[in-house]
Amino acid sequence: MGDGLTSTSTGNGLRLTTGDGAVLDVRLADILREPARVVPPAFVAGGTSLVWTWFATAWTYAILAVPILLLPAALGRRDDPVLRAAAYVGAASVILSLIGFLRWVFVVPPLANSYVTGDATTRAAVDAAWTAQHQFGGALLGEHLGQLLVIGWSVTLCVIILRTRVLPRWLAVTGLAVSAVYLLNQGDILATAVPGFPVWDLAGLLGSTGWGLWVAALGVTILLRRTRHDPIPEAIGTADTLRAGAAPATPPATTGLRR
């Protein structure tokens, strides 16, 4: 490849070796913050398989929109306007993140190729375009708006769980905790536009990992409750009313009709 560039995989990213022996380590956690002189060569070195990896990652994450939209029905709360609104917010966050992921499929490859094969003037132009697309598609849409909306969905769901007991309390408390940590990652995102903004380096890793595990626990909890045929809250409320001695509602009597 141009300039004798070679690429090898490391435990946390890519190691690039140039023709003059210089070594550059590209860490996946920091790849969005790396300049154009680092990432495009690494991306081109990754080949077509790297593009397909991003494609698969993007559409695998997009599947998350389906259970988010079906959650009100799964919890027996189709008529809950707050939960339904939160579901739409959560689905919107998935779409924004999908856009952020897919730019690695449709935007980054041509920019990376132009940078690697171009002259100094072309590289200067690509450098500016690289920063612009990362700030818009990555920092603004995928990270800032995408993360804020999904955190909003998570917090709303947790509050509903605490108020209605539709799911175990521990799930709500855990969800609020990981959402708070995930929210701290906004410092790293804002620092790309506001130099000196406070940043906690571990917030992104701990927040995203914790949130992913929490979503998995949410899904498993719902499946287990349905498998055990646990009554939904509306049914529990009806049973409590009957035990209290209140007469259940009966349909109006029909008279003069025979089959």
KOLKOLVO-205517 format. One line per 8 residues: number of its first residue (from 0); their letters; for each residue y, x, z negated of N, C-alpha, C. Coordinates in Angstrom, 2 decimals. Layout:
N
NUM = A = Y X Z Y X Z Y X Z | ...
This chain:
259
0 = MGDGLTST = -1.17 0.86 0.00 0.00 0.00 0.00 1.23 0.89 0.00 | 2.39 0.31 0.37 3.62 1.09 0.52 3.90 1.96 -0.67 | 4.34 3.20 -0.38 4.70 4.18 -1.41 3.51 4.61 -2.24 | 2.28 4.39 -1.74 1.09 4.82 -2.46 0.88 4.07 -3.76 | 1.31 2.82 -3.83 1.20 2.04 -5.06 -0.22 1.53 -5.25 | -0.76 1.75 -6.44 -2.06 1.19 -6.79 -1.92 0.37 -8.06 | -2.83 -0.58 -8.24 -2.76 -1.49 -9.38 -4.11 -1.60 -10.04 | -4.13 -1.52 -11.37 -5.36 -1.71 -12.12 -5.09 -2.68 -13.26
8 = STGNGLRL = -6.12 -3.43 -13.61 -5.96 -4.42 -14.67 -6.07 -3.75 -16.04 | -5.25 -4.21 -16.97 -5.33 -3.74 -18.35 -5.58 -4.94 -19.25 | -5.70 -4.68 -20.54 -6.01 -5.77 -21.45 -4.94 -6.84 -21.50 | -3.67 -6.46 -21.24 -2.60 -7.43 -21.37 -1.70 -7.49 -20.15 | -2.22 -7.05 -18.98 -1.41 -7.17 -17.79 -1.88 -6.25 -16.68 | -0.92 -5.61 -15.98 -1.23 -4.71 -14.88 -0.64 -3.34 -15.14 | -1.35 -2.30 -14.71 -0.83 -0.93 -14.77 -0.64 -0.45 -13.33 | 0.61 -0.12 -12.99 0.94 0.33 -11.66 1.12 1.84 -11.66
16 = TTGDGAVL = 0.54 2.48 -10.63 0.72 3.92 -10.45 1.31 4.15 -9.07 | 2.50 4.75 -9.01 3.16 4.99 -7.74 2.70 6.33 -7.15 | 3.13 6.57 -5.90 2.70 7.77 -5.21 3.14 9.04 -5.90 | 4.23 9.01 -6.62 4.71 10.22 -7.29 4.15 10.36 -8.70 | 3.19 9.48 -9.05 2.52 9.60 -10.34 3.14 8.80 -11.46 | 4.23 8.10 -11.19 4.87 7.30 -12.24 3.98 6.11 -12.59 | 3.92 5.78 -13.86 3.08 4.68 -14.33 3.96 3.61 -14.95 | 3.73 2.35 -14.53 4.47 1.23 -15.08 3.48 0.22 -15.63
24 = DVRLADIL = 3.64 -0.15 -16.88 2.80 -1.17 -17.49 3.54 -2.50 -17.45 | 2.91 -3.51 -16.84 3.50 -4.84 -16.75 2.74 -5.76 -17.69 | 3.37 -6.18 -18.76 2.74 -7.05 -19.74 2.95 -8.50 -19.34 | 1.88 -9.30 -19.40 1.98 -10.69 -18.99 2.98 -11.45 -19.86 | 3.04 -11.11 -21.13 3.94 -11.83 -22.03 5.41 -11.64 -21.65 | 5.72 -10.49 -21.00 7.11 -10.18 -20.68 7.41 -10.25 -19.19 | 6.46 -10.74 -18.40 6.60 -10.65 -16.95 7.82 -11.40 -16.43 | 8.20 -12.49 -17.12 9.37 -13.25 -16.67 10.67 -12.51 -16.94
32 = REPARVVP = 10.63 -11.52 -17.80 11.84 -10.79 -18.14 11.95 -9.44 -17.42 | 10.93 -9.11 -16.62 10.93 -7.83 -15.93 11.80 -7.90 -14.68 | 12.44 -6.80 -14.29 13.28 -6.78 -13.09 12.45 -6.77 -11.82 | 13.14 -6.94 -10.68 12.46 -7.02 -9.39 11.73 -5.72 -9.04 | 12.20 -4.60 -9.54 11.55 -3.34 -9.18 10.16 -3.23 -9.80 | 9.84 -4.09 -10.77 8.55 -4.01 -11.46 7.58 -5.08 -10.96 | 7.97 -6.35 -10.97 7.04 -7.44 -10.73 6.61 -7.59 -9.27 | 7.52 -7.58 -8.28 7.05 -7.74 -6.90 5.98 -6.74 -6.47
40 = PAFVAGGT = 6.13 -5.43 -6.76 5.04 -4.52 -6.40 3.73 -4.89 -7.09 | 3.82 -5.30 -8.35 2.60 -5.70 -9.07 1.98 -6.93 -8.45 | 2.82 -7.87 -8.03 2.32 -9.11 -7.45 1.63 -8.83 -6.11 | 2.27 -8.02 -5.27 1.67 -7.68 -3.98 0.36 -6.93 -4.19 | 0.33 -6.05 -5.18 -0.89 -5.30 -5.47 -2.02 -6.22 -5.91 | -1.66 -7.35 -6.53 -2.68 -8.30 -6.97 -3.38 -9.01 -5.83 | -2.74 -9.09 -4.67 -3.37 -9.69 -3.50 -3.44 -11.21 -3.55 | -4.18 -11.75 -2.58 -4.31 -13.20 -2.45 -4.96 -13.84 -3.67
48 = SLVWTWFA = -5.86 -13.12 -4.31 -6.55 -13.68 -5.47 -5.57 -14.03 -6.58 | -4.50 -13.25 -6.71 -3.50 -13.53 -7.74 -2.75 -14.82 -7.42 | -2.47 -15.03 -6.14 -1.80 -16.28 -5.74 -2.68 -17.48 -6.06 | -3.97 -17.39 -5.76 -4.89 -18.49 -6.04 -5.08 -18.70 -7.54 | -4.96 -17.62 -8.30 -5.04 -17.75 -9.76 -3.88 -18.60 -10.28 | -2.66 -18.33 -9.77 -1.51 -19.13 -10.17 -1.65 -20.58 -9.69 | -2.19 -20.76 -8.50 -2.40 -22.11 -7.97 -3.35 -22.90 -8.88 | -4.46 -22.28 -9.26 -5.42 -22.94 -10.14 -4.83 -23.21 -11.51
56 = TAWTYAIL = -4.07 -22.25 -12.03 -3.43 -22.43 -13.33 -2.47 -23.61 -13.31 | -1.68 -23.70 -12.25 -0.68 -24.77 -12.14 -1.33 -26.14 -12.15 | -2.31 -26.35 -11.30 -2.89 -27.69 -11.18 -3.85 -28.02 -12.31 | -4.40 -27.00 -12.96 -5.19 -27.26 -14.16 -4.29 -27.78 -15.27 | -3.12 -27.17 -15.43 -2.18 -27.65 -16.44 -1.68 -29.06 -16.09 | -1.53 -29.35 -14.79 -1.02 -30.66 -14.37 -1.92 -31.81 -14.82 | -3.21 -31.53 -15.00 -4.15 -32.56 -15.45 -3.74 -33.12 -16.80 | -3.01 -32.33 -17.59 -2.59 -32.77 -18.93 -1.76 -34.04 -18.88
64 = AVPILLLP = -1.09 -34.30 -17.77 -0.26 -35.51 -17.67 -1.10 -36.78 -17.78 | -2.34 -36.73 -17.34 -3.20 -37.92 -17.36 -3.50 -38.39 -18.78 | -4.07 -37.54 -19.66 -4.31 -38.01 -21.04 -3.03 -38.34 -21.79 | -1.92 -37.66 -21.47 -0.66 -38.00 -22.13 -0.26 -39.44 -21.81 | -0.38 -39.83 -20.55 -0.01 -41.19 -20.14 -1.00 -42.23 -20.65 | -2.26 -41.84 -20.83 -3.27 -42.78 -21.30 -3.34 -42.87 -22.82 | -2.61 -42.00 -23.52 -2.71 -41.95 -24.97 -2.35 -43.27 -25.66 | -1.26 -43.97 -25.27 -0.97 -45.24 -25.93 -2.14 -46.22 -25.88
72 = AALGRRDD = -2.81 -46.32 -24.74 -3.96 -47.21 -24.63 -5.12 -46.71 -25.48 | -5.35 -45.39 -25.50 -6.45 -44.83 -26.28 -6.27 -45.08 -27.77 | -5.01 -45.15 -28.22 -4.73 -45.40 -29.64 -4.58 -46.88 -29.95 | -4.75 -47.73 -28.94 -4.61 -49.17 -29.15 -3.17 -49.59 -29.40 | -2.21 -48.85 -28.82 -0.81 -49.14 -29.04 -0.05 -49.22 -27.70 | -0.62 -50.00 -26.79 0.01 -50.15 -25.48 1.41 -50.75 -25.58 | 1.62 -51.60 -26.57 2.90 -52.31 -26.70 3.92 -51.57 -27.55 | 3.61 -50.36 -27.96 4.54 -49.57 -28.76 5.55 -48.92 -27.82
80 = PVLRAAAY = 6.79 -49.40 -27.79 7.77 -48.87 -26.82 8.11 -47.41 -27.06 | 8.11 -46.98 -28.32 8.44 -45.59 -28.62 7.35 -44.65 -28.11 | 6.10 -45.02 -28.35 4.99 -44.18 -27.91 4.90 -44.15 -26.39 | 5.17 -45.29 -25.76 5.15 -45.33 -24.29 6.26 -44.47 -23.70 | 7.45 -44.53 -24.29 8.55 -43.69 -23.81 8.22 -42.22 -24.01 | 7.63 -41.90 -25.15 7.25 -40.51 -25.41 6.22 -40.02 -24.40 | 5.31 -40.92 -23.98 4.31 -40.54 -22.99 4.96 -40.15 -21.67 | 5.97 -40.91 -21.26 6.68 -40.58 -20.02 7.43 -39.25 -20.16
88 = VGAASVIL = 7.99 -39.00 -21.34 8.67 -37.73 -21.58 7.68 -36.58 -21.50 | 6.50 -36.77 -22.09 5.47 -35.74 -22.04 5.00 -35.47 -20.63 | 4.82 -36.53 -19.84 4.40 -36.37 -18.45 5.47 -35.65 -17.64 | 6.74 -35.95 -17.92 7.84 -35.28 -17.22 7.83 -33.78 -17.53 | 7.50 -33.43 -18.76 7.45 -32.01 -19.12 6.36 -31.29 -18.34 | 5.25 -31.97 -18.12 4.16 -31.37 -17.35 4.60 -31.11 -15.91 | 5.33 -32.06 -15.33 5.82 -31.90 -13.95 6.77 -30.70 -13.86 | 7.66 -30.57 -14.84 8.59 -29.45 -14.83 7.86 -28.12 -14.95
96 = SLIGFLRW = 6.86 -28.07 -15.81 6.07 -26.85 -15.95 5.28 -26.57 -14.68 | 4.80 -27.64 -14.03 4.07 -27.47 -12.77 4.95 -26.81 -11.72 | 6.22 -27.24 -11.65 7.15 -26.62 -10.72 7.31 -25.13 -11.04 | 7.44 -24.82 -12.33 7.57 -23.43 -12.73 6.36 -22.60 -12.33 | 5.16 -23.15 -12.51 3.94 -22.43 -12.14 3.84 -22.24 -10.63 | 4.14 -23.30 -9.87 3.93 -23.26 -8.42 4.91 -22.35 -7.70 | 5.99 -21.96 -8.35 6.88 -21.02 -7.67 6.18 -19.67 -7.46 | 5.16 -19.39 -8.30 4.38 -18.16 -8.11 3.48 -18.27 -6.89
104 = VFVVPPLA = 3.31 -19.47 -6.36 2.49 -19.68 -5.18 3.35 -19.73 -3.91 | 4.51 -20.41 -3.99 5.30 -20.67 -2.80 6.61 -19.87 -2.70 | 7.11 -19.35 -3.81 8.39 -18.65 -3.80 8.21 -17.14 -4.01 | 7.42 -16.77 -4.98 7.28 -15.36 -5.32 6.62 -14.52 -4.22 | 5.52 -14.96 -3.59 4.86 -14.10 -2.59 5.77 -13.60 -1.46 | 6.55 -14.49 -0.80 7.41 -13.95 0.26 8.51 -13.02 -0.26 | 9.04 -13.32 -1.45 10.03 -12.43 -2.04 9.43 -11.06 -2.36 | 8.23 -11.10 -2.92 7.56 -9.84 -3.28 7.25 -9.00 -2.04
112 = NSYVTGDA = 6.78 -9.65 -0.99 6.49 -8.92 0.25 7.75 -8.33 0.86 | 8.84 -9.10 0.83 10.10 -8.59 1.38 10.60 -7.40 0.59 | 10.42 -7.45 -0.73 10.88 -6.33 -1.57 10.08 -5.07 -1.29 | 8.76 -5.22 -1.20 7.90 -4.05 -1.03 8.06 -3.41 0.35 | 8.23 -4.24 1.38 8.30 -3.70 2.75 9.72 -3.47 3.25 | 10.73 -3.97 2.52 12.09 -3.89 3.01 12.80 -2.58 2.71 | 13.97 -2.43 3.32 14.79 -1.25 3.06 15.67 -1.48 1.84 | 16.58 -0.59 1.58 17.42 -0.68 0.38 18.26 -1.94 0.37
120 = TTRAAVDA = 18.79 -2.32 1.55 19.62 -3.53 1.63 18.79 -4.77 1.33 | 17.59 -4.81 1.91 16.70 -5.96 1.68 16.31 -6.04 0.22 | 16.03 -4.92 -0.39 15.63 -4.92 -1.79 16.77 -5.39 -2.70 | 17.98 -5.03 -2.37 19.12 -5.49 -3.16 19.26 -7.00 -3.07 | 19.03 -7.55 -1.86 19.12 -9.00 -1.68 18.00 -9.71 -2.42 | 16.79 -9.15 -2.31 15.65 -9.75 -3.01 15.84 -9.70 -4.51 | 16.44 -8.62 -5.00 16.69 -8.49 -6.44 17.53 -9.65 -6.95 | 18.58 -10.01 -6.21 19.44 -11.13 -6.61 18.68 -12.45 -6.51
128 = AWTAQHQF = 17.92 -12.64 -5.42 17.14 -13.88 -5.26 16.06 -13.98 -6.32 | 15.49 -12.84 -6.69 14.44 -12.81 -7.72 14.97 -13.34 -9.05 | 16.12 -12.83 -9.44 16.72 -13.28 -10.70 17.06 -14.76 -10.65 | 17.61 -15.22 -9.53 18.01 -16.62 -9.41 16.82 -17.56 -9.51 | 15.74 -17.25 -8.79 14.59 -18.17 -8.82 13.90 -18.15 -10.17 | 13.89 -17.01 -10.84 13.29 -16.94 -12.17 14.11 -17.74 -13.19 | 15.43 -17.60 -13.12 16.27 -18.31 -14.06 16.22 -19.82 -13.84 | 16.15 -20.24 -12.59 16.14 -21.68 -12.30 14.74 -22.29 -12.47
136 = GGALLGEH = 13.78 -21.76 -11.73 12.44 -22.33 -11.78 11.68 -22.00 -13.04 | 11.94 -20.80 -13.59 11.20 -20.39 -14.78 11.91 -20.72 -16.08 | 13.06 -20.07 -16.30 13.76 -20.24 -17.58 14.27 -21.65 -17.78 | 14.93 -22.23 -16.75 15.53 -23.56 -16.90 14.50 -24.69 -16.85 | 13.77 -24.79 -15.74 12.86 -25.92 -15.57 11.58 -25.77 -16.39 | 10.84 -24.70 -16.14 9.54 -24.57 -16.78 9.59 -24.31 -18.27 | 10.46 -23.39 -18.69 10.48 -23.00 -20.10 11.41 -23.86 -20.94 | 12.69 -23.95 -20.56 13.64 -24.68 -21.40 13.36 -26.18 -21.41
144 = LGQLLVIG = 13.50 -26.83 -20.26 13.30 -28.28 -20.20 11.84 -28.66 -20.43 | 10.92 -27.93 -19.79 9.51 -28.26 -19.95 9.04 -28.18 -21.39 | 9.42 -27.11 -22.07 9.00 -26.95 -23.46 9.70 -27.93 -24.39 | 11.01 -28.15 -24.18 11.72 -29.09 -25.05 11.15 -30.50 -24.94 | 10.84 -30.94 -23.73 10.30 -32.29 -23.56 8.91 -32.43 -24.17 | 8.07 -31.41 -24.00 6.73 -31.53 -24.56 6.77 -31.44 -26.09 | 7.71 -30.68 -26.62 7.88 -30.65 -28.08 8.37 -32.00 -28.57 | 9.28 -32.62 -27.82 9.74 -33.95 -28.19 8.61 -34.96 -28.20
152 = WSVTLCVI = 7.74 -34.89 -27.21 6.57 -35.78 -27.19 5.68 -35.54 -28.40 | 5.43 -34.29 -28.71 4.55 -33.94 -29.83 5.12 -34.45 -31.16 | 6.40 -34.21 -31.38 7.02 -34.62 -32.64 7.02 -36.14 -32.77 | 7.34 -36.84 -31.69 7.33 -38.31 -31.73 5.94 -38.84 -32.06 | 4.92 -38.28 -31.42 3.55 -38.70 -31.69 3.18 -38.44 -33.14 | 3.56 -37.29 -33.67 3.24 -36.96 -35.06 3.91 -37.91 -36.04 | 5.15 -38.28 -35.77 5.85 -39.23 -36.64 5.16 -40.59 -36.61 | 4.73 -41.01 -35.43 4.01 -42.30 -35.31 2.70 -42.24 -36.07
160 = ILRTRVLP = 2.00 -41.12 -36.00 0.74 -40.97 -36.74 0.99 -41.08 -38.23 | 2.05 -40.43 -38.72 2.35 -40.48 -40.15 2.72 -41.89 -40.61 | 3.42 -42.64 -39.77 3.88 -43.98 -40.16 2.80 -45.04 -40.02 | 1.88 -44.86 -39.06 0.89 -45.91 -38.79 -0.52 -45.56 -39.24 | -0.76 -44.30 -39.53 -2.10 -43.81 -39.89 -3.12 -44.09 -38.79 | -2.65 -44.09 -37.56 -3.56 -44.34 -36.45 -4.52 -43.17 -36.25 | -4.13 -41.99 -36.73 -4.98 -40.81 -36.70 -4.81 -40.09 -38.03 | -5.67 -39.12 -38.35 -5.57 -38.43 -39.64 -4.22 -37.77 -39.87
168 = RWLAVTGL = -3.79 -37.78 -41.12 -2.49 -37.23 -41.48 -2.40 -35.73 -41.18 | -3.51 -35.00 -41.39 -3.48 -33.55 -41.17 -3.12 -33.21 -39.74 | -3.51 -34.08 -38.81 -3.21 -33.83 -37.40 -1.70 -33.89 -37.15 | -1.04 -34.84 -37.80 0.41 -34.97 -37.65 1.15 -33.80 -38.30 | 0.73 -33.42 -39.48 1.40 -32.32 -40.19 1.24 -31.02 -39.39 | 0.03 -30.79 -38.89 -0.21 -29.59 -38.09 0.62 -29.61 -36.82 | 0.71 -30.77 -36.18 1.49 -30.90 -34.97 2.97 -30.62 -35.18 | 3.51 -31.09 -36.28 4.90 -30.81 -36.59 5.14 -29.33 -36.84
176 = AVSAVYLL = 4.18 -28.69 -37.51 4.32 -27.26 -37.81 4.30 -26.41 -36.54 | 3.33 -26.66 -35.66 3.26 -25.85 -34.43 4.43 -26.16 -33.50 | 4.91 -27.40 -33.54 6.07 -27.75 -32.70 7.31 -27.00 -33.17 | 7.46 -26.85 -34.48 8.61 -26.12 -35.02 8.56 -24.65 -34.59 | 7.36 -24.06 -34.64 7.23 -22.66 -34.21 7.50 -22.54 -32.71 | 6.97 -23.48 -31.95 7.15 -23.47 -30.50 8.63 -23.60 -30.14 | 9.36 -24.40 -30.91 10.78 -24.59 -30.66 11.55 -23.28 -30.81 | 11.10 -22.42 -31.70 11.77 -21.14 -31.91 11.72 -20.26 -30.68
184 = NQGDILAT = 10.79 -20.53 -29.77 10.72 -19.75 -28.53 11.94 -19.98 -27.64 | 12.70 -21.03 -27.89 13.90 -21.27 -27.11 14.91 -20.13 -27.28 | 14.82 -19.41 -28.38 15.70 -18.26 -28.57 15.50 -17.21 -27.49 | 14.24 -16.94 -27.15 13.94 -15.96 -26.11 14.45 -16.44 -24.75 | 14.37 -17.74 -24.50 14.82 -18.31 -23.23 16.34 -18.27 -23.14 | 17.01 -18.68 -24.20 18.47 -18.69 -24.20 19.04 -17.27 -24.12 | 18.29 -16.29 -24.63 18.76 -14.91 -24.60 18.88 -14.37 -23.18 | 18.19 -15.01 -22.22 18.32 -14.58 -20.83 19.68 -14.96 -20.26
192 = AVPGFPVW = 20.36 -15.93 -20.88 21.68 -16.37 -20.41 22.78 -16.03 -21.40 | 22.41 -15.92 -22.69 23.38 -15.62 -23.74 22.96 -14.33 -24.43 | 23.44 -13.20 -23.97 23.05 -11.92 -24.57 23.33 -11.90 -26.07 | 22.36 -11.38 -26.82 22.53 -11.29 -28.26 22.03 -12.50 -29.02 | 21.55 -13.55 -28.29 21.04 -14.74 -28.99 19.80 -14.34 -29.80 | 19.69 -14.83 -31.05 18.56 -14.43 -31.91 17.21 -14.75 -31.28 | 16.30 -13.81 -31.34 14.98 -13.96 -30.73 13.91 -13.56 -31.74 | 12.87 -14.41 -31.85 11.67 -14.05 -32.60 10.57 -13.81 -31.58
200 = DLAGLLGS = 10.16 -12.58 -31.41 9.25 -12.20 -30.34 7.92 -12.94 -30.38 | 7.43 -13.29 -31.56 6.12 -13.91 -31.68 6.15 -15.43 -31.48 | 7.34 -16.01 -31.40 7.44 -17.47 -31.32 6.73 -18.03 -30.09 | 6.89 -17.37 -28.96 6.25 -17.87 -27.74 4.74 -17.83 -27.82 | 4.20 -16.69 -28.25 2.75 -16.55 -28.35 2.16 -17.49 -29.38 | 2.72 -17.47 -30.60 2.19 -18.32 -31.66 2.41 -19.80 -31.36 | 3.60 -20.14 -30.83 3.91 -21.54 -30.56 3.05 -22.12 -29.46 | 2.95 -21.43 -28.33 2.18 -21.97 -27.21 0.68 -22.02 -27.53
208 = TGWGLWVA = 0.18 -20.97 -28.19 -1.24 -20.96 -28.56 -1.54 -22.05 -29.59 | -0.69 -22.15 -30.62 -0.89 -23.18 -31.63 -0.79 -24.57 -31.05 | 0.18 -24.78 -30.15 0.33 -26.11 -29.54 -0.89 -26.46 -28.69 | -1.40 -25.49 -27.94 -2.59 -25.74 -27.13 -3.80 -26.12 -27.98 | -3.98 -25.40 -29.09 -5.09 -25.73 -30.00 -4.90 -27.10 -30.63 | -3.63 -27.45 -30.93 -3.36 -28.76 -31.51 -3.68 -29.87 -30.53 | -3.33 -29.70 -29.27 -3.65 -30.70 -28.25 -5.16 -30.86 -28.12 | -5.89 -29.74 -28.17 -7.34 -29.81 -28.12 -7.89 -30.58 -29.32
216 = ALGVTILL = -7.35 -30.30 -30.51 -7.78 -31.02 -31.71 -7.46 -32.50 -31.62 | -6.31 -32.83 -31.04 -5.93 -34.24 -30.84 -6.97 -34.94 -29.97 | -7.33 -34.32 -28.85 -8.31 -34.93 -27.96 -9.66 -35.11 -28.62 | -10.11 -34.07 -29.33 -11.42 -34.14 -29.99 -11.41 -35.23 -31.06 | -10.32 -35.33 -31.82 -10.23 -36.35 -32.87 -10.31 -37.75 -32.30 | -9.61 -38.00 -31.21 -9.65 -39.32 -30.59 -11.04 -39.64 -30.06 | -11.69 -38.65 -29.43 -13.04 -38.88 -28.90 -14.03 -39.16 -30.03 | -13.93 -38.43 -31.13 -14.84 -38.64 -32.25 -14.64 -40.02 -32.86
224 = RRTRHDPI = -13.40 -40.46 -32.99 -13.14 -41.79 -33.57 -13.67 -42.89 -32.67 | -13.54 -42.72 -31.37 -14.06 -43.73 -30.45 -15.59 -43.72 -30.45 | -16.17 -42.53 -30.59 -17.63 -42.43 -30.62 -18.19 -43.12 -31.86 | -17.46 -43.00 -32.97 -17.90 -43.63 -34.22 -17.51 -45.09 -34.31 | -16.84 -45.59 -33.27 -16.41 -46.99 -33.22 -15.49 -47.34 -34.37 | -14.59 -46.43 -34.73 -13.61 -46.71 -35.77 -12.69 -47.82 -35.29 | -12.34 -48.79 -36.16 -11.44 -49.87 -35.73 -10.05 -49.36 -35.48 | -9.38 -49.93 -34.49 -8.00 -49.58 -34.22 -7.11 -50.25 -35.26
232 = PEAIGTAD = -5.87 -49.79 -35.42 -5.00 -50.31 -36.47 -4.82 -51.81 -36.44 | -4.73 -52.42 -35.22 -4.56 -53.87 -35.16 -5.73 -54.59 -35.79 | -6.94 -54.06 -35.54 -8.12 -54.68 -36.11 -8.15 -54.52 -37.62 | -7.71 -53.35 -38.09 -7.66 -53.14 -39.54 -6.70 -54.12 -40.19 | -5.55 -54.35 -39.55 -4.58 -55.28 -40.09 -5.13 -56.69 -40.16 | -5.90 -57.10 -39.16 -6.49 -58.43 -39.15 -7.49 -58.58 -40.28 | -8.32 -57.54 -40.48 -9.31 -57.59 -41.55 -8.64 -57.69 -42.91 | -7.55 -56.95 -43.12 -6.84 -57.00 -44.39 -6.28 -58.40 -44.61
240 = TLRAGAAP = -5.80 -59.05 -43.56 -5.24 -60.40 -43.69 -6.31 -61.38 -44.10 | -7.50 -61.27 -43.52 -8.59 -62.18 -43.84 -9.05 -61.99 -45.28 | -9.11 -60.70 -45.73 -9.54 -60.45 -47.10 -8.54 -61.02 -48.11 | -7.25 -61.10 -47.68 -6.23 -61.62 -48.58 -6.27 -63.14 -48.68 | -7.11 -63.79 -47.87 -7.25 -65.23 -47.96 -6.44 -66.01 -46.96 | -5.74 -65.33 -46.07 -4.96 -66.05 -45.07 -5.88 -66.56 -43.98 | -5.61 -67.76 -43.53 -6.44 -68.36 -42.49 -6.12 -67.71 -41.16 | -7.15 -67.35 -40.40 -6.90 -66.75 -39.09 -6.36 -67.78 -38.12
248 = ATPPATTG = -5.61 -67.27 -37.16 -5.08 -68.19 -36.16 -6.20 -68.73 -35.30 | -6.17 -70.03 -35.00 -7.21 -70.67 -34.19 -6.57 -71.26 -32.96 | -7.30 -71.30 -31.86 -6.74 -71.89 -30.65 -6.55 -73.38 -30.82 | -5.63 -74.01 -30.11 -5.41 -75.45 -30.23 -6.65 -76.22 -29.82 | -6.90 -77.29 -30.57 -8.09 -78.09 -30.30 -7.92 -78.86 -29.00 | -9.00 -78.98 -28.30 -8.99 -79.78 -27.07 -9.73 -81.08 -27.32 | -9.17 -82.18 -26.98 -9.78 -83.50 -27.21 -9.91 -84.20 -25.90 | -10.93 -85.00 -25.83 -11.16 -85.82 -24.66 -11.70 -85.08 -23.47
256 = LRR = -12.14 -83.85 -23.70 -12.68 -83.08 -22.61 -14.16 -82.80 -22.85 | -14.97 -83.08 -21.89 -16.39 -82.80 -22.01 -16.85 -82.08 -20.76 | -17.77 -81.25 -20.99 -18.36 -80.50 -19.87 -19.64 -81.18 -19.43
